[in-house]
Amino acid sequence: MCILFFAMLLISGNEVLASRFLAETTLPEVPVLPKPELPPLPTLPNLPKPEVPVPKVELPPFPHIPTLPNPELPSLPKPEFPTASCGKA
């Protein structure tokens, strides 16, 4: 049992030392480097837009489609519903 207690103290002591060592260490500073300059992009010359003669498309005249006359529907009589009486006479 003493060996177990001693081992626990030894392990816990190493953890404290390791955590203290990690807390005290400083990270190395990264030097600030200048931004690289890119060469200028080449520009394309502005060429004139070619004028191509576009033929005018002539469509044939739209054919006349005969229309049907509107059908005349007979008027329907209004339905009459029976009324409910309350039974008082």
C-alpha positions as CSV (number, residue, x, y, z in Angstrom):
1,M,0.0,0.0,0.0
2,C,2.9,2.3,0.7
3,I,4.3,1.7,-2.8
4,L,0.9,2.6,-4.3
5,F,0.9,5.9,-2.3
6,F,4.5,6.7,-3.2
7,A,3.7,6.0,-6.9
8,M,0.7,8.4,-6.8
9,L,2.8,11.1,-5.3
10,L,5.5,10.6,-7.8
11,I,3.1,10.8,-10.8
12,S,1.3,13.8,-9.4
13,G,4.6,15.6,-8.8
14,N,5.7,15.0,-12.4
15,E,2.4,16.3,-13.7
16,V,2.9,19.5,-11.7
17,L,6.4,20.0,-12.9
18,A,5.4,19.3,-16.5
19,S,2.5,21.8,-16.3
20,R,4.7,24.4,-14.7
21,F,7.3,23.9,-17.4
22,L,4.7,24.3,-20.1
23,A,3.3,27.5,-18.5
24,E,6.7,29.1,-18.3
25,T,7.9,28.3,-21.8
26,T,7.4,31.1,-24.4
27,L,6.7,30.6,-28.0
28,P,9.3,31.8,-30.5
29,E,8.3,35.1,-32.2
30,V,7.6,34.8,-35.9
31,P,9.3,37.5,-37.9
32,V,7.1,39.8,-39.9
33,L,7.9,39.4,-43.6
34,P,7.1,42.0,-46.3
35,K,4.2,41.2,-48.6
36,P,5.4,40.1,-52.0
37,E,4.7,42.4,-54.9
38,L,3.0,40.9,-57.9
39,P,3.9,42.0,-61.4
40,P,1.3,44.0,-63.2
41,L,-1.2,42.0,-65.2
42,P,-0.9,42.3,-69.0
43,T,-3.7,44.2,-70.6
44,L,-5.3,43.1,-73.8
45,P,-5.7,45.7,-76.6
46,N,-9.2,47.0,-77.3
47,L,-10.1,45.6,-80.7
48,P,-12.9,47.1,-82.7
49,K,-16.1,45.1,-82.8
50,P,-16.5,43.5,-86.2
51,E,-19.6,44.6,-88.0
52,V,-21.1,41.5,-89.6
53,P,-24.2,42.1,-91.7
54,V,-27.1,40.3,-90.1
55,P,-29.7,39.2,-92.6
56,K,-33.2,40.3,-91.7
57,V,-35.4,37.3,-91.2
58,E,-38.9,37.6,-92.8
59,L,-41.5,35.4,-91.3
60,P,-44.5,34.3,-93.3
61,P,-47.8,35.9,-92.4
62,F,-49.6,34.2,-89.5
63,P,-52.4,32.1,-90.8
64,H,-56.0,33.1,-89.9
65,I,-57.5,30.5,-87.5
66,P,-61.3,30.5,-87.6
67,T,-62.9,31.0,-84.2
68,L,-66.0,29.2,-83.0
69,P,-69.0,31.2,-81.8
70,N,-69.5,31.4,-78.1
71,P,-72.2,28.9,-77.1
72,E,-75.3,30.3,-75.4
73,L,-76.0,28.4,-72.2
74,P,-79.6,28.3,-70.9
75,S,-80.1,30.0,-67.5
76,L,-80.6,27.5,-64.7
77,P,-83.4,28.1,-62.2
78,K,-82.3,29.0,-58.7
79,P,-82.8,26.0,-56.4
80,E,-85.1,26.4,-53.5
81,F,-84.3,24.8,-50.2
82,P,-86.9,23.9,-47.7
83,T,-86.8,25.9,-44.5
84,A,-86.8,24.2,-41.1
85,S,-89.5,25.2,-38.7
86,C,-89.0,25.3,-35.0
87,G,-92.1,23.3,-34.1
88,K,-94.0,26.2,-32.4
89,A,-97.5,26.4,-33.6
